[in-house]
Amino acid sequence: MKKTKVKPLPGKNIFKRIMTKLLARNFLLFITIVLFVGMYIVGLVIFKEKNFGNTQVFFNLFISNAGLIITTVGMTMVLIIGGIDISVGSVVAVTCMMLAA
C-alpha cells in the first residue's frame, strides 16, 4: 500500500505561522514589551493605594524618560546602520555634568 502525504489546508494554523514569523523577526521587541507590561503590573499591585493605575501616571513614565528614549532610539539606529558609535553615553554624561554645574 502506497502512503500519500496529506498537505495541510491553507487556512489551518495560520495564526501559529504568523506568530512564529513575527517572533522570529521581532523577538527582542517582544521581550521588551513583555517586560514593560510585567513591571507595570507589578507596580499596579505594589502601589495600588497610591493611584498608580491612573492613565496620567502611565504617560508620565514616557514623559519623564523622553530624553533617554530619544537617545536610546538614536543610538540603536546608529548601531543597526553599522556606524558603530558608542560615544553617545559620554556626550550625555558631559551634558548632564555641564547642566548640573
C-alpha positions in Angstrom: 0.0 0.0 0.0 1.3 3.4 -1.0 1.5 6.2 1.6 0.4 9.6 0.4 1.4 12.8 2.0 -1.5 14.9 3.2 -1.0 18.6 2.6 -2.3 20.9 5.4 -5.1 23.2 4.5 -4.0 26.8 3.7 -6.1 28.3 6.5 -5.2 25.8 9.2 -2.7 27.0 11.8 -2.3 30.3 10.1 -2.2 32.2 13.4 0.6 29.9 14.6 2.6 30.5 11.4 2.1 34.3 11.6 3.1 34.4 15.3 6.2 32.3 14.6 7.3 34.6 11.9 6.7 37.7 14.0 8.5 36.4 17.0 11.5 35.3 14.8 11.8 38.8 13.4 10.9 40.9 16.4 12.0 38.7 19.3 13.8 41.5 21.2 10.9 43.9 20.8 8.5 41.2 22.1 10.7 40.6 25.1 10.9 44.4 25.8 7.1 44.8 25.6 6.5 41.7 27.9 9.0 43.1 30.5 7.4 46.6 30.4 3.9 45.2 30.8 5.1 42.8 33.6 6.9 45.6 35.5 3.8 47.9 35.1 1.6 45.1 36.5 3.9 44.7 39.5 3.8 48.4 40.0 0.0 48.3 39.9 -0.1 45.6 42.6 2.5 47.2 44.9 1.3 50.8 44.6 -2.4 50.3 44.3 -3.1 52.6 47.3 -1.2 55.5 45.7 -3.3 55.5 42.5 -0.6 54.0 40.2 -3.2 52.7 37.8 -4.1 56.3 36.7 -3.5 56.9 33.0 -1.6 60.1 33.7 1.0 58.0 35.7 1.3 55.8 32.7 2.0 58.7 30.4 4.4 60.3 33.0 6.6 57.2 32.6 7.2 58.2 29.0 7.3 62.0 29.6 9.9 61.8 32.3 12.1 59.5 30.3 11.7 61.2 26.9 15.4 62.3 26.7 16.6 58.8 27.5 14.2 57.3 25.0 15.3 59.6 22.2 19.0 58.9 23.0 18.4 55.2 23.0 16.5 55.2 19.7 19.2 57.3 18.1 22.0 55.0 19.3 20.1 51.9 18.3 19.7 53.3 14.7 23.4 54.1 14.6 24.3 50.5 15.6 21.8 49.0 13.2 23.1 51.0 10.3 26.6 49.9 11.0 28.3 53.1 12.0 29.3 51.8 15.4 29.4 54.9 17.6 29.2 54.3 21.3 30.2 57.8 22.2 26.6 58.8 22.9 26.9 57.8 26.6 29.9 60.1 27.1 28.2 63.0 25.4 25.1 62.6 27.6 27.3 62.3 30.7 29.2 65.5 29.8 26.0 67.4 29.0 24.5 66.3 32.4 27.6 67.4 34.2 27.6 70.8 32.5 23.9 71.3 33.3 24.4 70.4 36.9 27.3 72.8 37.4 
